[in-house]
Amino acid sequence: MSHFKHHIFFCLNKREDGAQCCMDYDAENIFLYMKKRIKAMGLNGHNMNRINRAGCLDRCKDGPLLVIYPEAVWYKYIDHTDIDEIIDQHLVKGTIVKRLLAQNIT
């Protein structure tokens, strides 16, 4: 059994060469928003949720991205509204937010 029900990783990589990356889309502030909201809702910690920084997730052209384990569900987000929907639907209700799914790599 995993220590956390969900482990959420945000790509917070900044590309030195100027190529597109998740940090170009305010990823740091969105990450901090999700951490704060999860904590305020009492949804963080053992047997609940953990929000972590990640380096490059190697899908820069698809960003900004986060991935939720153990389901390995990849989401693309734009703003706080998207994050609220991910929290309310996926983390609380267990329902995947299909409109925010990142496309599979082909």
N, CA and C atoms as a LAMMPS dump frame, in Angstrom:
ITEM: TIMESTEP
0
ITEM: NUMBER OF ATOMS
318
ITEM: BOX BOUNDS ff ff ff
-5.0000000000000000e+02 5.0000000000000000e+02
-5.0000000000000000e+02 5.0000000000000000e+02
-5.0000000000000000e+02 5.0000000000000000e+02
ITEM: ATOMS id mol type element x y z
1 1 1 N 0.84 -1.19 0
2 1 2 C 0 0 0
3 1 3 C 0.878 1.244 0
4 2 1 N 0.481 2.218 -0.783
5 2 2 C 1.214 3.469 -0.886
6 2 3 C 1.034 4.309 0.377
7 3 1 N 2.008 5.124 0.667
8 3 2 C 1.929 6.033 1.81
9 3 3 C 0.853 7.098 1.59
10 4 1 N 0.657 7.49 0.317
11 4 2 C -0.342 8.496 -0.038
12 4 3 C -1.403 7.881 -0.938
13 5 1 N -2.628 8.335 -0.809
14 5 2 C -3.687 7.903 -1.714
15 5 3 C -3.373 8.416 -3.121
16 6 1 N -2.991 9.694 -3.207
17 6 2 C -2.584 10.297 -4.475
18 6 3 C -1.281 11.053 -4.269
19 7 1 N -0.387 10.909 -5.214
20 7 2 C 0.874 11.651 -5.217
21 7 3 C 0.875 12.45 -6.51
22 8 1 N 0.865 13.778 -6.384
23 8 2 C 0.723 14.675 -7.53
24 8 3 C 2.054 15.363 -7.789
25 9 1 N 2.526 15.246 -9.014
26 9 2 C 3.793 15.858 -9.417
27 9 3 C 3.532 16.934 -10.461
28 10 1 N 4.018 18.144 -10.192
29 10 2 C 3.944 19.273 -11.118
30 10 3 C 5.282 19.437 -11.814
31 11 1 N 5.261 19.501 -13.129
32 11 2 C 6.478 19.857 -13.845
33 11 3 C 6.741 21.329 -13.584
34 12 1 N 7.892 21.62 -12.998
35 12 2 C 8.289 22.997 -12.72
36 12 3 C 9.65 23.287 -13.344
37 13 1 N 9.902 22.655 -14.456
38 13 2 C 11.175 22.83 -15.142
39 13 3 C 11.199 24.138 -15.918
40 14 1 N 12.35 24.802 -15.893
41 14 2 C 12.589 25.992 -16.702
42 14 3 C 13.718 25.667 -17.659
43 15 1 N 13.443 25.696 -18.944
44 15 2 C 14.448 25.359 -19.957
45 15 3 C 15.404 26.528 -20.156
46 16 1 N 16.656 26.224 -20.058
47 16 2 C 17.704 27.241 -20.209
48 16 3 C 17.819 27.747 -21.646
49 17 1 N 17.433 26.922 -22.615
50 17 2 C 17.59 27.299 -24.023
51 17 3 C 16.429 28.131 -24.557
52 18 1 N 15.462 28.444 -23.695
53 18 2 C 14.333 29.254 -24.111
54 18 3 C 13.211 28.485 -24.778
55 19 1 N 13.362 27.172 -24.911
56 19 2 C 12.308 26.35 -25.51
57 19 3 C 11.098 26.307 -24.583
58 20 1 N 9.936 25.994 -25.145
59 20 2 C 8.701 25.921 -24.37
60 20 3 C 8.871 25 -23.176
61 21 1 N 8.331 25.431 -22.042
62 21 2 C 8.352 24.606 -20.828
63 21 3 C 7.176 24.993 -19.943
64 22 1 N 6.886 24.16 -18.969
65 22 2 C 5.735 24.383 -18.103
66 22 3 C 5.831 25.695 -17.316
67 23 1 N 7.032 26.104 -16.963
68 23 2 C 7.198 27.34 -16.202
69 23 3 C 6.808 28.574 -17.008
70 24 1 N 6.672 28.427 -18.319
71 24 2 C 6.207 29.537 -19.158
72 24 3 C 4.725 29.837 -18.911
73 25 1 N 4.037 28.959 -18.201
74 25 2 C 2.59 29.055 -18.009
75 25 3 C 2.198 29.208 -16.548
76 26 1 N 3.027 29.89 -15.775
77 26 2 C 2.718 30.177 -14.373
78 26 3 C 2.597 28.913 -13.516
79 27 1 N 3.33 27.875 -13.88
80 27 2 C 3.239 26.591 -13.187
81 27 3 C 3.575 26.694 -11.702
82 28 1 N 4.544 27.515 -11.348
83 28 2 C 4.94 27.654 -9.937
84 28 3 C 3.767 28.159 -9.092
85 29 1 N 3.1 29.192 -9.557
86 29 2 C 1.975 29.742 -8.796
87 29 3 C 0.793 28.78 -8.748
88 30 1 N 0.563 28.049 -9.807
89 30 2 C -0.523 27.058 -9.812
90 30 3 C -0.197 25.928 -8.83
91 31 1 N 1.06 25.484 -8.825
92 31 2 C 1.534 24.47 -7.868
93 31 3 C 1.284 24.934 -6.428
94 32 1 N 1.696 26.164 -6.118
95 32 2 C 1.522 26.702 -4.764
96 32 3 C 0.038 26.815 -4.399
97 33 1 N -0.779 27.186 -5.37
98 33 2 C -2.219 27.27 -5.144
99 33 3 C -2.787 25.897 -4.767
100 34 1 N -2.406 24.857 -5.517
101 34 2 C -2.93 23.526 -5.23
102 34 3 C -2.477 23.047 -3.855
103 35 1 N -1.218 23.258 -3.513
104 35 2 C -0.722 22.865 -2.18
105 35 3 C -1.533 23.549 -1.081
106 36 1 N -1.76 24.858 -1.251
107 36 2 C -2.484 25.63 -0.243
108 36 3 C -3.931 25.15 -0.129
109 37 1 N -4.577 24.91 -1.254
110 37 2 C -5.984 24.478 -1.231
111 37 3 C -6.123 23.087 -0.614
112 38 1 N -5.231 22.163 -0.989
113 38 2 C -5.276 20.802 -0.428
114 38 3 C -5.095 20.854 1.094
115 39 1 N -4.159 21.679 1.537
116 39 2 C -3.922 21.803 2.977
117 39 3 C -5.139 22.419 3.675
118 40 1 N -5.703 23.479 3.09
119 40 2 C -6.872 24.142 3.683
120 40 3 C -8.073 23.204 3.775
121 41 1 N -8.178 22.288 2.842
122 41 2 C -9.284 21.329 2.829
123 41 3 C -9.016 20.123 3.742
124 42 1 N -7.823 20.062 4.329
125 42 2 C -7.467 18.937 5.19
126 42 3 C -7.258 17.649 4.416
127 43 1 N -6.817 17.782 3.156
128 43 2 C -6.647 16.619 2.286
129 43 3 C -5.189 16.23 2.074
130 44 1 N -4.288 16.757 2.894
131 44 2 C -2.875 16.442 2.739
132 44 3 C -2.401 15.492 3.837
133 45 1 N -1.356 14.752 3.525
134 45 2 C -0.755 13.891 4.527
135 45 3 C -0.95 12.408 4.248
136 46 1 N -0.504 11.599 5.202
137 46 2 C -0.549 10.143 5.109
138 46 3 C -1.955 9.658 4.765
139 47 1 N -2.025 8.713 3.84
140 47 2 C -3.278 8.126 3.345
141 47 3 C -4.171 9.134 2.626
142 48 1 N -3.612 10.314 2.318
143 48 2 C -4.381 11.313 1.575
144 48 3 C -3.561 11.734 0.355
145 49 1 N -3.218 13.011 0.269
146 49 2 C -2.57 13.537 -0.924
147 49 3 C -1.252 14.219 -0.606
148 50 1 N -0.346 14.148 -1.553
149 50 2 C 0.944 14.822 -1.458
150 50 3 C 1.185 15.529 -2.784
151 51 1 N 1.488 16.821 -2.734
152 51 2 C 1.778 17.613 -3.916
153 51 3 C 3.275 17.865 -3.933
154 52 1 N 3.947 17.499 -5.038
155 52 2 C 5.4 17.653 -5.134
156 52 3 C 5.819 18.374 -6.398
157 53 1 N 6.961 19.031 -6.285
158 53 2 C 7.643 19.607 -7.439
159 53 3 C 8.296 18.465 -8.209
160 54 1 N 8.345 18.623 -9.495
161 54 2 C 9.085 17.671 -10.325
162 54 3 C 9.943 18.479 -11.282
163 55 1 N 11.017 17.877 -11.696
164 55 2 C 11.801 18.457 -12.777
165 55 3 C 11.071 18.184 -14.074
166 56 1 N 11.792 18.186 -15.138
167 56 2 C 11.198 17.99 -16.451
168 56 3 C 10.52 16.617 -16.531
169 57 1 N 9.27 16.619 -16.984
170 57 2 C 8.532 15.376 -17.204
171 57 3 C 8.599 14.953 -18.669
172 58 1 N 9.398 15.655 -19.446
173 58 2 C 9.714 15.334 -20.841
174 58 3 C 8.496 15.365 -21.764
175 59 1 N 7.591 16.283 -21.477
176 59 2 C 6.436 16.501 -22.357
177 59 3 C 6.228 18.008 -22.509
178 60 1 N 7.31 18.728 -22.723
179 60 2 C 7.298 20.188 -22.717
180 60 3 C 6.278 20.782 -23.687
181 61 1 N 6.138 20.189 -24.846
182 61 2 C 5.213 20.742 -25.845
183 61 3 C 3.757 20.578 -25.434
184 62 1 N 3.477 19.727 -24.446
185 62 2 C 2.117 19.48 -23.987
186 62 3 C 1.721 20.324 -22.782
187 63 1 N 2.655 21.071 -22.215
188 63 2 C 2.484 21.72 -20.921
189 63 3 C 1.503 22.868 -20.895
190 64 1 N 1.221 23.33 -19.69
191 64 2 C 1.734 22.872 -18.4
192 64 3 C 1.035 21.592 -17.941
193 65 1 N 1.798 20.754 -17.252
194 65 2 C 1.314 19.431 -16.885
195 65 3 C 1.516 19.096 -15.419
196 66 1 N 0.636 18.219 -14.958
197 66 2 C 0.837 17.544 -13.68
198 66 3 C 0.419 16.098 -13.9
199 67 1 N 0.948 15.209 -13.073
200 67 2 C 0.589 13.8 -13.166
201 67 3 C 0.224 13.304 -11.772
202 68 1 N -0.831 12.502 -11.715
203 68 2 C -1.32 11.966 -10.441
204 68 3 C -1.103 10.46 -10.417
205 69 1 N -0.379 10.012 -9.392
206 69 2 C -0.167 8.586 -9.161
207 69 3 C -0.936 8.164 -7.933
208 70 1 N -1.379 6.917 -7.836
209 70 2 C -0.891 5.775 -8.584
210 70 3 C -1.586 5.548 -9.927
211 71 1 N -2.585 6.36 -10.268
212 71 2 C -3.329 6.13 -11.505
213 71 3 C -2.547 6.497 -12.769
214 72 1 N -1.5 7.296 -12.622
215 72 2 C -0.71 7.785 -13.764
216 72 3 C -1.586 8.577 -14.734
217 73 1 N -2.4 9.465 -14.176
218 73 2 C -3.272 10.326 -14.978
219 73 3 C -2.567 11.668 -15.172
220 74 1 N -2.403 12.034 -16.441
221 74 2 C -1.73 13.284 -16.812
222 74 3 C -2.778 14.34 -17.127
223 75 1 N -2.636 15.501 -16.493
224 75 2 C -3.542 16.615 -16.741
225 75 3 C -2.785 17.829 -17.257
226 76 1 N -3.436 18.511 -18.184
227 76 2 C -3.001 19.828 -18.634
228 76 3 C -3.952 20.821 -17.98
229 77 1 N -3.428 21.916 -17.492
230 77 2 C -4.262 22.898 -16.801
231 77 3 C -3.923 24.298 -17.314
232 78 1 N -4.845 25.218 -17.073
233 78 2 C -4.637 26.604 -17.463
234 78 3 C -4.608 27.525 -16.244
235 79 1 N -5.528 27.297 -15.312
236 79 2 C -5.686 28.249 -14.218
237 79 3 C -6.211 27.555 -12.955
238 80 1 N -6.528 28.382 -11.957
239 80 2 C -7.02 27.868 -10.679
240 80 3 C -8.326 27.099 -10.836
241 81 1 N -9.167 27.501 -11.77
242 81 2 C -10.431 26.811 -11.998
243 81 3 C -10.19 25.357 -12.4
244 82 1 N -9.197 25.139 -13.262
245 82 2 C -8.856 23.769 -13.663
246 82 3 C -8.352 22.966 -12.47
247 83 1 N -7.515 23.575 -11.655
248 83 2 C -6.981 22.89 -10.474
249 83 3 C -8.112 22.565 -9.503
250 84 1 N -9.026 23.506 -9.298
251 84 2 C -10.18 23.24 -8.426
252 84 3 C -10.98 22.041 -8.926
253 85 1 N -11.157 21.959 -10.239
254 85 2 C -11.903 20.84 -10.807
255 85 3 C -11.16 19.516 -10.616
256 86 1 N -9.851 19.522 -10.784
257 86 2 C -9.039 18.318 -10.559
258 86 3 C -9.147 17.874 -9.101
259 87 1 N -9.059 18.833 -8.187
260 87 2 C -9.172 18.502 -6.767
261 87 3 C -10.553 17.933 -6.467
262 88 1 N -11.582 18.669 -6.846
263 88 2 C -12.95 18.279 -6.498
264 88 3 C -13.384 16.977 -7.162
265 89 1 N -13.031 16.805 -8.416
266 89 2 C -13.48 15.625 -9.148
267 89 3 C -12.56 14.417 -8.957
268 90 1 N -11.263 14.6 -9.22
269 90 2 C -10.339 13.452 -9.179
270 90 3 C -9.95 13.087 -7.747
271 91 1 N -9.454 14.062 -6.993
272 91 2 C -8.924 13.735 -5.669
273 91 3 C -10.018 13.455 -4.645
274 92 1 N -11.128 14.168 -4.72
275 92 2 C -12.203 13.979 -3.738
276 92 3 C -13.198 12.9 -4.182
277 93 1 N -13.663 13.005 -5.434
278 93 2 C -14.719 12.094 -5.893
279 93 3 C -14.213 10.87 -6.644
280 94 1 N -12.933 10.871 -7.044
281 94 2 C -12.376 9.724 -7.755
282 94 3 C -12.756 9.649 -9.217
283 95 1 N -13.184 10.76 -9.789
284 95 2 C -13.608 10.809 -11.184
285 95 3 C -12.566 11.554 -12.021
286 96 1 N -12.106 10.947 -13.094
287 96 2 C -11.127 11.589 -13.972
288 96 3 C -11.793 12.742 -14.713
289 97 1 N -11.094 13.865 -14.793
290 97 2 C -11.588 15.051 -15.487
291 97 3 C -11.149 14.936 -16.945
292 98 1 N -12.012 14.356 -17.763
293 98 2 C -11.65 14.035 -19.146
294 98 3 C -11.256 15.254 -19.964
295 99 1 N -11.889 16.387 -19.755
296 99 2 C -11.584 17.566 -20.564
297 99 3 C -10.175 18.106 -20.323
298 100 1 N -9.566 17.737 -19.202
299 100 2 C -8.225 18.225 -18.883
300 100 3 C -7.13 17.177 -19.119
301 101 1 N -7.498 15.999 -19.587
302 101 2 C -6.497 14.959 -19.826
303 101 3 C -5.496 15.41 -20.886
304 102 1 N -4.223 15.183 -20.613
305 102 2 C -3.182 15.422 -21.622
306 102 3 C -3.222 14.265 -22.609
307 103 1 N -2.981 14.553 -23.841
308 103 2 C -2.985 13.517 -24.877
309 103 3 C -1.865 12.515 -24.625
310 104 1 N -2.116 11.269 -24.974
311 104 2 C -1.075 10.244 -24.857
312 104 3 C 0.023 10.506 -25.866
313 105 1 N 1.233 10.124 -25.512
314 105 2 C 2.362 10.229 -26.423
315 105 3 C 2.22 9.142 -27.471
316 106 1 N 2.358 9.512 -28.734
317 106 2 C 2.246 8.519 -29.795
318 106 3 C 3.576 8.322 -30.491
